Amino acid sequence: MRQQHQQQHQQLNEGLRAEDLKEMVKETFKVDTYASKMGEDKDVCVLTFEVKDRSPAKDLMEFVEKGFSFVLDSDLARARMKMEPTMYS
């Protein structure tokens, strides 16, 4: 019974592969459009990627946050610029 219970809660770990988000992420990104939450603006660079939907935006956020030791933080927000209503940054 205990073994059956453990199998129900196994975590599925998948990673992004090359071009998984190709059609979802805009080809350009913005630099320092927003103020840093993690330090002085002169010391921290803030990059903004625009993604067409929440789920792929979350995938990109997690990939960046977990995949690079120099990344201090990543965040997901509905885009506030003049974009389609389903864009996330």
Secondary structure, 3 states (H helix, E strand, C coil): CHHHHHHHCCCCCCCCCCCCCCCCEEEEEEECCCCCCCCCCCCCCCEEEEECCHHHHHHHHHHHHHHCCCCCCCCCCECCCCCCCCCEC
